Amino acid sequence: MADPSIVNPQITDAVTQTNVKVLGEGPAEGADMAIQAAAHATSLAMENASHTQGGMQQINNAAVAALITLITGVQST
């Protein structure tokens, strides 16, 4: 019967290679995730700014219409 304390060298080599691969890719994946999160946050900020600008344009349009009504004295029905 085989000694249970001895592990096949091919198994230990495969596990070692997998560990080296995972540890080697870790920093690059972490940096990629940080860059992707920053890009996503920036795009959300730009989207928010464009929505805010559109809302301010609507307020501006309403204000201009009200002022034109006051200046011309024409009442809309």
All heavy atoms as a GROMACS GRO file, in nm:
protein
  537
    1MET      N    1   0.084  -0.118   0.000
    1MET     CA    2   0.000   0.000   0.000
    1MET      C    3   0.088   0.124   0.000
    1MET      O    4   0.194   0.126   0.062
    1MET     CB    5  -0.089  -0.002   0.123
    1MET     CG    6  -0.194   0.104   0.120
    1MET     SD    7  -0.333   0.045   0.213
    1MET     CE    8  -0.370   0.182   0.310
    2ALA      N    9   0.043   0.226  -0.070
    2ALA     CA   10   0.123   0.348  -0.084
    2ALA      C   11   0.120   0.427   0.046
    2ALA      O   12   0.025   0.422   0.123
    2ALA     CB   13   0.067   0.433  -0.197
    3ASP      N   14   0.227   0.500   0.069
    3ASP     CA   15   0.237   0.584   0.189
    3ASP      C   16   0.147   0.708   0.170
    3ASP      O   17   0.168   0.786   0.076
    3ASP     CB   18   0.383   0.626   0.208
    3ASP     CG   19   0.404   0.705   0.336
    3ASP    OD1   20   0.308   0.719   0.414
    3ASP    OD2   21   0.518   0.751   0.358
    4PRO      N   22   0.047   0.731   0.257
    4PRO     CA   23  -0.047   0.843   0.238
    4PRO      C   24   0.017   0.981   0.261
    4PRO      O   25  -0.041   1.082   0.225
    4PRO     CB   26  -0.157   0.816   0.340
    4PRO     CG   27  -0.096   0.728   0.442
    4PRO     CD   28   0.011   0.649   0.372
    5SER      N   29   0.136   0.985   0.320
    5SER     CA   30   0.201   1.114   0.345
    5SER      C   31   0.276   1.165   0.222
    5SER      O   32   0.316   1.280   0.219
    5SER     CB   33   0.296   1.103   0.463
    5SER     OG   34   0.402   1.013   0.432
    6ILE      N   35   0.294   1.080   0.121
    6ILE     CA   36   0.365   1.120   0.000
    6ILE      C   37   0.262   1.166  -0.104
    6ILE      O   38   0.166   1.097  -0.134
    6ILE     CB   39   0.450   1.005  -0.057
    6ILE    CG1   40   0.557   0.965   0.043
    6ILE    CG2   41   0.512   1.044  -0.190
    6ILE    CD1   42   0.637   0.844   0.001
    7VAL      N   43   0.285   1.284  -0.158
    7VAL     CA   44   0.197   1.338  -0.260
    7VAL      C   45   0.269   1.332  -0.394
    7VAL      O   46   0.390   1.358  -0.402
    7VAL     CB   47   0.158   1.484  -0.226
    7VAL    CG1   48   0.068   1.544  -0.333
    7VAL    CG2   49   0.091   1.491  -0.090
    8ASN      N   50   0.195   1.300  -0.496
    8ASN     CA   51   0.251   1.292  -0.629
    8ASN      C   52   0.314   1.426  -0.666
    8ASN      O   53   0.250   1.530  -0.655
    8ASN     CB   54   0.138   1.257  -0.727
    8ASN     CG   55   0.190   1.229  -0.867
    8ASN    OD1   56   0.293   1.282  -0.908
    8ASN    ND2   57   0.116   1.146  -0.939
    9PRO      N   58   0.438   1.427  -0.711
    9PRO     CA   59   0.505   1.552  -0.747
    9PRO      C   60   0.432   1.630  -0.857
    9PRO      O   61   0.439   1.753  -0.862
    9PRO     CB   62   0.644   1.509  -0.795
    9PRO     CG   63   0.665   1.373  -0.738
    9PRO     CD   64   0.529   1.313  -0.721
   10GLN      N   65   0.362   1.563  -0.945
   10GLN     CA   66   0.286   1.632  -1.049
   10GLN      C   67   0.172   1.715  -0.989
   10GLN      O   68   0.142   1.824  -1.036
   10GLN     CB   69   0.230   1.531  -1.150
   10GLN     CG   70   0.338   1.466  -1.236
   10GLN     CD   71   0.278   1.361  -1.330
   10GLN    OE1   72   0.173   1.306  -1.302
   10GLN    NE2   73   0.348   1.336  -1.440
   11ILE      N   74   0.112   1.663  -0.883
   11ILE     CA   75   0.004   1.736  -0.816
   11ILE      C   76   0.060   1.861  -0.748
   11ILE      O   77   0.005   1.971  -0.762
   11ILE     CB   78  -0.066   1.646  -0.712
   11ILE    CG1   79  -0.128   1.523  -0.778
   11ILE    CG2   80  -0.170   1.726  -0.634
   11ILE    CD1   81  -0.236   1.554  -0.878
   12THR      N   82   0.169   1.844  -0.675
   12THR     CA   83   0.227   1.961  -0.608
   12THR      C   84   0.276   2.065  -0.708
   12THR      O   85   0.263   2.185  -0.685
   12THR     CB   86   0.344   1.920  -0.516
   12THR    OG1   87   0.443   1.853  -0.592
   12THR    CG2   88   0.296   1.830  -0.403
   13ASP      N   89   0.328   2.019  -0.821
   13ASP     CA   90   0.373   2.113  -0.925
   13ASP      C   91   0.254   2.189  -0.984
   13ASP      O   92   0.261   2.310  -1.006
   13ASP     CB   93   0.447   2.037  -1.034
   13ASP     CG   94   0.510   2.130  -1.137
   13ASP    OD1   95   0.574   2.230  -1.095
   13ASP    OD2   96   0.496   2.104  -1.257
   14ALA      N   97   0.144   2.120  -1.010
   14ALA     CA   98   0.025   2.185  -1.065
   14ALA      C   99  -0.030   2.289  -0.968
   14ALA      O  100  -0.067   2.400  -1.007
   14ALA     CB  101  -0.081   2.081  -1.098
   15VAL      N  102  -0.035   2.254  -0.839
   15VAL     CA  103  -0.085   2.347  -0.739
   15VAL      C  104   0.008   2.467  -0.728
   15VAL      O  105  -0.037   2.582  -0.720
   15VAL     CB  106  -0.101   2.276  -0.603
   15VAL    CG1  107  -0.131   2.377  -0.492
   15VAL    CG2  108  -0.211   2.171  -0.611
   16THR      N  109   0.138   2.444  -0.731
   16THR     CA  110   0.235   2.552  -0.722
   16THR      C  111   0.221   2.646  -0.842
   16THR      O  112   0.222   2.769  -0.827
   16THR     CB  113   0.378   2.496  -0.715
   16THR    OG1  114   0.387   2.411  -0.601
   16THR    CG2  115   0.480   2.606  -0.704
   17GLN      N  116   0.210   2.591  -0.961
   17GLN     CA  117   0.196   2.674  -1.080
   17GLN      C  118   0.067   2.757  -1.077
   17GLN      O  119   0.067   2.874  -1.116
   17GLN     CB  120   0.199   2.587  -1.206
   17GLN     CG  121   0.336   2.532  -1.237
   17GLN     CD  122   0.335   2.444  -1.362
   17GLN    OE1  123   0.236   2.436  -1.432
   17GLN    NE2  124   0.447   2.378  -1.388
   18THR      N  125  -0.040   2.697  -1.026
   18THR     CA  126  -0.166   2.770  -1.016
   18THR      C  127  -0.152   2.884  -0.916
   18THR      O  128  -0.199   2.997  -0.941
   18THR     CB  129  -0.280   2.675  -0.972
   18THR    OG1  130  -0.289   2.568  -1.067
   18THR    CG2  131  -0.412   2.748  -0.963
   19ASN      N  132  -0.090   2.859  -0.803
   19ASN     CA  133  -0.070   2.963  -0.703
   19ASN      C  134   0.016   3.077  -0.758
   19ASN      O  135  -0.015   3.195  -0.734
   19ASN     CB  136  -0.005   2.906  -0.577
   19ASN     CG  137  -0.101   2.821  -0.497
   19ASN    OD1  138  -0.222   2.830  -0.514
   19ASN    ND2  139  -0.048   2.737  -0.410
   20VAL      N  140   0.121   3.044  -0.831
   20VAL     CA  141   0.207   3.148  -0.888
   20VAL      C  142   0.130   3.231  -0.989
   20VAL      O  143   0.142   3.354  -0.993
   20VAL     CB  144   0.333   3.084  -0.952
   20VAL    CG1  145   0.409   3.185  -1.036
   20VAL    CG2  146   0.423   3.025  -0.845
   21LYS      N  147   0.049   3.165  -1.070
   21LYS     CA  148  -0.032   3.238  -1.170
   21LYS      C  149  -0.129   3.333  -1.103
   21LYS      O  150  -0.140   3.450  -1.141
   21LYS     CB  151  -0.108   3.138  -1.257
   21LYS     CG  152  -0.195   3.203  -1.363
   21LYS     CD  153  -0.272   3.096  -1.440
   21LYS     CE  154  -0.357   3.156  -1.548
   21LYS     NZ  155  -0.464   3.241  -1.498
   22VAL      N  156  -0.200   3.286  -1.001
   22VAL     CA  157  -0.298   3.371  -0.932
   22VAL      C  158  -0.229   3.488  -0.863
   22VAL      O  159  -0.274   3.603  -0.873
   22VAL     CB  160  -0.379   3.287  -0.831
   22VAL    CG1  161  -0.462   3.376  -0.741
   22VAL    CG2  162  -0.469   3.188  -0.904
   23LEU      N  163  -0.121   3.461  -0.794
   23LEU     CA  164  -0.050   3.568  -0.723
   23LEU      C  165   0.014   3.666  -0.821
   23LEU      O  166   0.023   3.786  -0.793
   23LEU     CB  167   0.056   3.509  -0.630
   23LEU     CG  168   0.001   3.431  -0.510
   23LEU    CD1  169   0.115   3.367  -0.432
   23LEU    CD2  170  -0.080   3.521  -0.420
   24GLY      N  171   0.058   3.618  -0.935
   24GLY     CA  172   0.119   3.706  -1.034
   24GLY      C  173   0.020   3.797  -1.102
   24GLY      O  174   0.052   3.911  -1.136
   25GLU      N  175  -0.103   3.749  -1.122
   25GLU     CA  176  -0.205   3.829  -1.189
   25GLU      C  177  -0.279   3.923  -1.095
   25GLU      O  178  -0.347   4.015  -1.139
   25GLU     CB  179  -0.307   3.738  -1.257
   25GLU     CG  180  -0.250   3.661  -1.375
   25GLU     CD  181  -0.351   3.563  -1.434
   25GLU    OE1  182  -0.458   3.543  -1.373
   25GLU    OE2  183  -0.322   3.507  -1.541
   26GLY      N  184  -0.267   3.901  -0.966
   26GLY     CA  185  -0.343   3.979  -0.867
   26GLY      C  186  -0.324   4.130  -0.877
   26GLY      O  187  -0.423   4.204  -0.885
   27PRO      N  188  -0.201   4.180  -0.876
   27PRO     CA  189  -0.184   4.326  -0.882
   27PRO      C  190  -0.239   4.389  -1.009
   27PRO      O  191  -0.300   4.497  -1.003
   27PRO     CB  192  -0.032   4.343  -0.875
   27PRO     CG  193   0.018   4.220  -0.809
   27PRO     CD  194  -0.075   4.112  -0.853
   28ALA      N  195  -0.223   4.322  -1.122
   28ALA     CA  196  -0.274   4.376  -1.248
   28ALA      C  197  -0.426   4.380  -1.246
   28ALA      O  198  -0.488   4.478  -1.291
   28ALA     CB  199  -0.225   4.293  -1.365
   29GLU      N  200  -0.489   4.276  -1.195
   29GLU     CA  201  -0.634   4.274  -1.188
   29GLU      C  202  -0.685   4.380  -1.090
   29GLU      O  203  -0.787   4.445  -1.116
   29GLU     CB  204  -0.684   4.136  -1.147
   29GLU     CG  205  -0.669   4.033  -1.257
   29GLU     CD  206  -0.728   3.898  -1.219
   29GLU    OE1  207  -0.804   3.889  -1.121
   29GLU    OE2  208  -0.696   3.800  -1.288
   30GLY      N  209  -0.615   4.400  -0.981
   30GLY     CA  210  -0.654   4.503  -0.886
   30GLY      C  211  -0.646   4.642  -0.947
   30GLY      O  212  -0.736   4.725  -0.929
   31ALA      N  213  -0.539   4.667  -1.020
   31ALA     CA  214  -0.524   4.797  -1.087
   31ALA      C  215  -0.632   4.815  -1.193
   31ALA      O  216  -0.689   4.923  -1.207
   31ALA     CB  217  -0.385   4.808  -1.150
   32ASP      N  218  -0.662   4.710  -1.267
   32ASP     CA  219  -0.767   4.717  -1.369
   32ASP      C  220  -0.902   4.749  -1.307
   32ASP      O  221  -0.979   4.830  -1.359
   32ASP     CB  222  -0.776   4.586  -1.447
   32ASP     CG  223  -0.658   4.565  -1.541
   32ASP    OD1  224  -0.587   4.664  -1.569
   32ASP    OD2  225  -0.639   4.451  -1.585
   33MET      N  226  -0.932   4.687  -1.193
   33MET     CA  227  -1.059   4.712  -1.126
   33MET      C  228  -1.066   4.856  -1.076
   33MET      O  229  -1.171   4.920  -1.084
   33MET     CB  230  -1.079   4.613  -1.012
   33MET     CG  231  -1.106   4.472  -1.057
   33MET     SD  232  -1.116   4.353  -0.923
   33MET     CE  233  -1.256   4.413  -0.833
   34ALA      N  234  -0.955   4.908  -1.026
   34ALA     CA  235  -0.953   5.046  -0.978
   34ALA      C  236  -0.973   5.144  -1.093
   34ALA      O  237  -1.050   5.241  -1.082
   34ALA     CB  238  -0.821   5.076  -0.907
   35ILE      N  239  -0.909   5.118  -1.207
   35ILE     CA  240  -0.924   5.205  -1.324
   35ILE      C  241  -1.067   5.199  -1.376
   35ILE      O  242  -1.126   5.301  -1.412
   35ILE     CB  243  -0.822   5.166  -1.433
   35ILE    CG1  244  -0.681   5.202  -1.387
   35ILE    CG2  245  -0.855   5.233  -1.565
   35ILE    CD1  246  -0.571   5.144  -1.474
   36GLN      N  247  -1.124   5.079  -1.380
   36GLN     CA  248  -1.261   5.065  -1.428
   36GLN      C  249  -1.359   5.137  -1.335
   36GLN      O  250  -1.454   5.201  -1.381
   36GLN     CB  251  -1.297   4.917  -1.440
   36GLN     CG  252  -1.433   4.894  -1.504
   36GLN     CD  253  -1.462   4.746  -1.527
   36GLN    OE1  254  -1.388   4.660  -1.482
   36GLN    NE2  255  -1.570   4.718  -1.595
   37ALA      N  256  -1.338   5.127  -1.204
   37ALA     CA  257  -1.425   5.196  -1.110
   37ALA      C  258  -1.414   5.348  -1.126
   37ALA      O  259  -1.516   5.419  -1.121
   37ALA     CB  260  -1.390   5.156  -0.967
   38ALA      N  261  -1.294   5.399  -1.147
   38ALA     CA  262  -1.275   5.543  -1.167
   38ALA      C  263  -1.342   5.589  -1.297
   38ALA      O  264  -1.406   5.695  -1.300
   38ALA     CB  265  -1.127   5.576  -1.169
   39ALA      N  266  -1.330   5.510  -1.402
   39ALA     CA  267  -1.393   5.545  -1.529
   39ALA      C  268  -1.546   5.544  -1.515
   39ALA      O  269  -1.614   5.632  -1.569
   39ALA     CB  270  -1.350   5.448  -1.638
   40HIS      N  271  -1.598   5.448  -1.442
   40HIS     CA  272  -1.743   5.441  -1.422
   40HIS      C  273  -1.792   5.561  -1.341
   40HIS      O  274  -1.895   5.622  -1.375
   40HIS     CB  275  -1.778   5.311  -1.351
   40HIS     CG  276  -1.925   5.288  -1.334
   40HIS    ND1  277  -2.011   5.276  -1.440
   40HIS    CD2  278  -2.002   5.279  -1.224
   40HIS    CE1  279  -2.133   5.258  -1.396
   40HIS    NE2  280  -2.131   5.260  -1.264
   41ALA      N  281  -1.718   5.596  -1.236
   41ALA     CA  282  -1.757   5.712  -1.155
   41ALA      C  283  -1.753   5.841  -1.238
   41ALA      O  284  -1.841   5.927  -1.225
   41ALA     CB  285  -1.666   5.724  -1.034
   42THR      N  286  -1.652   5.854  -1.322
   42THR     CA  287  -1.642   5.972  -1.408
   42THR      C  288  -1.758   5.979  -1.506
   42THR      O  289  -1.817   6.086  -1.528
   42THR     CB  290  -1.509   5.971  -1.484
   42THR    OG1  291  -1.402   5.965  -1.389
   42THR    CG2  292  -1.493   6.094  -1.570
   43SER      N  293  -1.793   5.866  -1.564
   43SER     CA  294  -1.904   5.866  -1.660
   43SER      C  295  -2.036   5.899  -1.590
   43SER      O  296  -2.120   5.970  -1.647
   43SER     CB  297  -1.914   5.732  -1.732
   43SER     OG  298  -1.954   5.630  -1.642
   44LEU      N  299  -2.055   5.851  -1.467
   44LEU     CA  300  -2.177   5.887  -1.393
   44LEU      C  301  -2.180   6.036  -1.361
   44LEU      O  302  -2.286   6.099  -1.367
   44LEU     CB  303  -2.186   5.805  -1.264
   44LEU     CG  304  -2.219   5.657  -1.281
   44LEU    CD1  305  -2.216   5.587  -1.145
   44LEU    CD2  306  -2.353   5.638  -1.347
   45ALA      N  307  -2.064   6.094  -1.330
   45ALA     CA  308  -2.059   6.238  -1.303
   45ALA      C  309  -2.093   6.318  -1.428
   45ALA      O  310  -2.165   6.419  -1.420
   45ALA     CB  311  -1.920   6.275  -1.252
   46MET      N  312  -2.043   6.275  -1.542
   46MET     CA  313  -2.075   6.344  -1.668
   46MET      C  314  -2.223   6.332  -1.702
   46MET      O  315  -2.286   6.428  -1.747
   46MET     CB  316  -1.991   6.288  -1.783
   46MET     CG  317  -1.843   6.315  -1.773
   46MET     SD  318  -1.806   6.491  -1.778
   46MET     CE  319  -1.752   6.518  -1.611
   47GLU      N  320  -2.280   6.214  -1.680
   47GLU     CA  321  -2.423   6.195  -1.706
   47GLU      C  322  -2.506   6.284  -1.614
   47GLU      O  323  -2.602   6.348  -1.657
   47GLU     CB  324  -2.460   6.048  -1.685
   47GLU     CG  325  -2.605   6.018  -1.717
   47GLU     CD  326  -2.640   5.872  -1.698
   47GLU    OE1  327  -2.555   5.794  -1.652
   47GLU    OE2  328  -2.755   5.836  -1.727
   48ASN      N  329  -2.466   6.291  -1.488
   48ASN     CA  330  -2.537   6.375  -1.392
   48ASN      C  331  -2.527   6.522  -1.433
   48ASN      O  332  -2.625   6.597  -1.424
   48ASN     CB  333  -2.480   6.355  -1.252
   48ASN     CG  334  -2.561   6.424  -1.146
   48ASN    OD1  335  -2.680   6.446  -1.164
   48ASN    ND2  336  -2.497   6.457  -1.035
   49ALA      N  337  -2.411   6.564  -1.480
   49ALA     CA  338  -2.393   6.703  -1.522
   49ALA      C  339  -2.480   6.736  -1.642
   49ALA      O  340  -2.540   6.844  -1.648
   49ALA     CB  341  -2.246   6.729  -1.555
   50SER      N  342  -2.491   6.644  -1.736
   50SER     CA  343  -2.574   6.671  -1.854
   50SER      C  344  -2.722   6.677  -1.818
   50SER      O  345  -2.796   6.759  -1.871
   50SER     CB  346  -2.548   6.568  -1.964
   50SER     OG  347  -2.594   6.440  -1.923
   51HIS      N  348  -2.764   6.591  -1.724
   51HIS     CA  349  -2.904   6.597  -1.679
   51HIS      C  350  -2.932   6.728  -1.606
   51HIS      O  351  -3.038   6.789  -1.623
   51HIS     CB  352  -2.938   6.478  -1.590
   51HIS     CG  353  -2.963   6.352  -1.665
   51HIS    ND1  354  -3.077   6.330  -1.739
   51HIS    CD2  355  -2.890   6.239  -1.677
   51HIS    CE1  356  -3.072   6.211  -1.795
   51HIS    NE2  357  -2.958   6.153  -1.760
   52THR      N  358  -2.838   6.770  -1.525
   52THR     CA  359  -2.854   6.897  -1.453
   52THR      C  360  -2.861   7.014  -1.550
   52THR      O  361  -2.943   7.105  -1.535
   52THR     CB  362  -2.737   6.916  -1.354
   52THR    OG1  363  -2.736   6.807  -1.263
   52THR    CG2  364  -2.750   7.046  -1.277
   53GLN      N  365  -2.776   7.011  -1.653
   53GLN     CA  366  -2.776   7.116  -1.752
   53GLN      C  367  -2.911   7.120  -1.826
   53GLN      O  368  -2.966   7.228  -1.852
   53GLN     CB  369  -2.662   7.096  -1.851
   53GLN     CG  370  -2.646   7.211  -1.950
   53GLN     CD  371  -2.526   7.188  -2.041
   53GLN    OE1  372  -2.472   7.079  -2.050
   53GLN    NE2  373  -2.484   7.294  -2.108
   54GLY      N  374  -2.965   7.005  -1.858
   54GLY     CA  375  -3.096   7.000  -1.924
   54GLY      C  376  -3.205   7.055  -1.835
   54GLY      O  377  -3.295   7.128  -1.881
   55GLY      N  378  -3.201   7.024  -1.707
   55GLY     CA  379  -3.299   7.078  -1.613
   55GLY      C  380  -3.289   7.228  -1.601
   55GLY      O  381  -3.390   7.300  -1.595
   56MET      N  382  -3.166   7.280  -1.597
   56MET     CA  383  -3.146   7.424  -1.589
   56MET      C  384  -3.196   7.493  -1.716
   56MET      O  385  -3.248   7.604  -1.712
   56MET     CB  386  -3.000   7.458  -1.564
   56MET     CG  387  -2.950   7.415  -1.426
   56MET     SD  388  -3.046   7.484  -1.290
   56MET     CE  389  -3.009   7.657  -1.308
   57GLN      N  390  -3.182   7.427  -1.830
   57GLN     CA  391  -3.232   7.484  -1.956
   57GLN      C  392  -3.384   7.495  -1.953
   57GLN      O  393  -3.440   7.592  -2.002
   57GLN     CB  394  -3.186   7.399  -2.074
   57GLN     CG  395  -3.222   7.458  -2.209
   57GLN     CD  396  -3.153   7.592  -2.233
   57GLN    OE1  397  -3.036   7.609  -2.204
   57GLN    NE2  398  -3.228   7.688  -2.286
   58GLN      N  399  -3.450   7.395  -1.895
   58GLN     CA  400  -3.595   7.402  -1.884
   58GLN      C  401  -3.638   7.517  -1.793
   58GLN      O  402  -3.734   7.589  -1.823
   58GLN     CB  403  -3.650   7.270  -1.829
   58GLN     CG  404  -3.642   7.155  -1.928
   58GLN     CD  405  -3.693   7.025  -1.869
   58GLN    OE1  406  -3.703   7.010  -1.748
   58GLN    NE2  407  -3.724   6.931  -1.957
   59ILE      N  408  -3.566   7.536  -1.682
   59ILE     CA  409  -3.596   7.649  -1.593
   59ILE      C  410  -3.574   7.781  -1.666
   59ILE      O  411  -3.654   7.874  -1.656
   59ILE     CB  412  -3.510   7.640  -1.466
   59ILE    CG1  413  -3.554   7.519  -1.383
   59ILE    CG2  414  -3.519   7.768  -1.384
   59ILE    CD1  415  -3.463   7.487  -1.267
   60ASN      N  416  -3.464   7.788  -1.743
   60ASN     CA  417  -3.434   7.909  -1.819
   60ASN      C  418  -3.544   7.939  -1.921
   60ASN      O  419  -3.587   8.054  -1.936
   60ASN     CB  420  -3.299   7.894  -1.889
   60ASN     CG  421  -3.255   8.020  -1.959
   60ASN    OD1  422  -3.278   8.130  -1.909
   60ASN    ND2  423  -3.193   8.005  -2.074
   61ASN      N  424  -3.590   7.837  -1.991
   61ASN     CA  425  -3.697   7.856  -2.090
   61ASN      C  426  -3.824   7.908  -2.025
   61ASN      O  427  -3.891   7.998  -2.078
   61ASN     CB  428  -3.726   7.725  -2.164
   61ASN     CG  429  -3.614   7.684  -2.256
   61ASN    OD1  430  -3.528   7.764  -2.291
   61ASN    ND2  431  -3.613   7.557  -2.295
   62ALA      N  432  -3.859   7.853  -1.909
   62ALA     CA  433  -3.980   7.898  -1.839
   62ALA      C  434  -3.963   8.043  -1.793
   62ALA      O  435  -4.058   8.123  -1.803
   62ALA     CB  436  -4.008   7.807  -1.722
   63ALA      N  437  -3.845   8.076  -1.743
   63ALA     CA  438  -3.822   8.213  -1.696
   63ALA      C  439  -3.828   8.312  -1.812
   63ALA      O  440  -3.888   8.420  -1.800
   63ALA     CB  441  -3.687   8.221  -1.626
   64VAL      N  442  -3.768   8.278  -1.925
   64VAL     CA  443  -3.771   8.366  -2.041
   64VAL      C  444  -3.914   8.385  -2.090
   64VAL      O  445  -3.956   8.497  -2.122
   64VAL     CB  446  -3.680   8.312  -2.154
   64VAL    CG1  447  -3.705   8.386  -2.285
   64VAL    CG2  448  -3.534   8.323  -2.114
   65ALA      N  449  -3.991   8.278  -2.093
   65ALA     CA  450  -4.130   8.288  -2.137
   65ALA      C  451  -4.209   8.378  -2.043
   65ALA      O  452  -4.290   8.462  -2.088
   65ALA     CB  453  -4.194   8.149  -2.143
   66ALA      N  454  -4.187   8.365  -1.913
   66ALA     CA  455  -4.258   8.450  -1.816
   66ALA      C  456  -4.217   8.596  -1.831
   66ALA      O  457  -4.302   8.686  -1.825
   66ALA     CB  458  -4.231   8.400  -1.675
   67LEU      N  459  -4.090   8.622  -1.854
   67LEU     CA  460  -4.044   8.760  -1.870
   67LEU      C  461  -4.096   8.822  -1.999
   67LEU      O  462  -4.134   8.939  -2.002
   67LEU     CB  463  -3.892   8.765  -1.866
   67LEU     CG  464  -3.830   8.741  -1.727
   67LEU    CD1  465  -3.679   8.731  -1.737
   67LEU    CD2  466  -3.870   8.852  -1.632
   68ILE      N  467  -4.098   8.745  -2.106
   68ILE     CA  468  -4.153   8.796  -2.232
   68ILE      C  469  -4.300   8.830  -2.215
   68ILE      O  470  -4.348   8.934  -2.265
   68ILE     CB  471  -4.131   8.695  -2.347
   68ILE    CG1  472  -3.984   8.689  -2.383
   68ILE    CG2  473  -4.216   8.730  -2.468
   68ILE    CD1  474  -3.949   8.583  -2.483
   69THR      N  475  -4.372   8.748  -2.141
   69THR     CA  476  -4.513   8.775  -2.114
   69THR      C  477  -4.528   8.906  -2.036
   69THR      O  478  -4.616   8.988  -2.065
   69THR     CB  479  -4.576   8.659  -2.035
   69THR    OG1  480  -4.563   8.540  -2.110
   69THR    CG2  481  -4.723   8.685  -2.006
   70LEU      N  482  -4.441   8.926  -1.938
   70LEU     CA  483  -4.447   9.050  -1.859
   70LEU      C  484  -4.411   9.172  -1.945
   70LEU      O  485  -4.475   9.278  -1.935
   70LEU     CB  486  -4.351   9.042  -1.740
   70LEU     CG  487  -4.394   8.953  -1.625
   70LEU    CD1  488  -4.283   8.944  -1.522
   70LEU    CD2  489  -4.523   9.004  -1.562
   71ILE      N  490  -4.310   9.158  -2.030
   71ILE     CA  491  -4.264   9.270  -2.112
   71ILE      C  492  -4.370   9.308  -2.215
   71ILE      O  493  -4.401   9.425  -2.235
   71ILE     CB  494  -4.130   9.237  -2.179
   71ILE    CG1  495  -4.019   9.231  -2.074
   71ILE    CG2  496  -4.096   9.340  -2.286
   71ILE    CD1  497  -3.887   9.176  -2.127
   72THR      N  498  -4.424   9.209  -2.283
   72THR     CA  499  -4.519   9.238  -2.391
   72THR      C  500  -4.660   9.260  -2.340
   72THR      O  501  -4.742   9.317  -2.410
   72THR     CB  502  -4.520   9.123  -2.494
   72THR    OG1  503  -4.560   9.003  -2.428
   72THR    CG2  504  -4.385   9.108  -2.559
   73GLY      N  505  -4.689   9.215  -2.222
   73GLY     CA  506  -4.823   9.230  -2.167
   73GLY      C  507  -4.924   9.136  -2.230
   73GLY      O  508  -5.043   9.152  -2.216
   74VAL      N  509  -4.876   9.035  -2.301
   74VAL     CA  510  -4.965   8.939  -2.367
   74VAL      C  511  -4.986   8.822  -2.271
   74VAL      O  512  -4.890   8.763  -2.221
   74VAL     CB  513  -4.904   8.888  -2.499
   74VAL    CG1  514  -4.994   8.783  -2.563
   74VAL    CG2  515  -4.879   9.004  -2.592
   75GLN      N  516  -5.110   8.789  -2.248
   75GLN     CA  517  -5.142   8.676  -2.162
   75GLN      C  518  -5.168   8.553  -2.249
   75GLN      O  519  -5.242   8.560  -2.346
   75GLN     CB  520  -5.267   8.706  -2.077
   75GLN     CG  521  -5.250   8.821  -1.980
   75GLN     CD  522  -5.149   8.787  -1.871
   75GLN    OE1  523  -5.141   8.673  -1.829
   75GLN    NE2  524  -5.074   8.886  -1.828
   76SER      N  525  -5.105   8.444  -2.215
   76SER     CA  526  -5.130   8.321  -2.291
   76SER      C  527  -5.251   8.252  -2.235
   76SER      O  528  -5.282   8.260  -2.116
   76SER     CB  529  -5.008   8.229  -2.284
   76SER     OG  530  -4.984   8.193  -2.150
   77THR      N  531  -5.325   8.186  -2.320
   77THR     CA  532  -5.446   8.116  -2.275
   77THR      C  533  -5.432   7.969  -2.293
   77THR      O  534  -5.353   7.919  -2.364
   77THR     CB  535  -5.570   8.164  -2.355
   77THR    OG1  536  -5.546   8.142  -2.493
   77THR    CG2  537  -5.599   8.307  -2.324
   0.00000   0.00000   0.00000
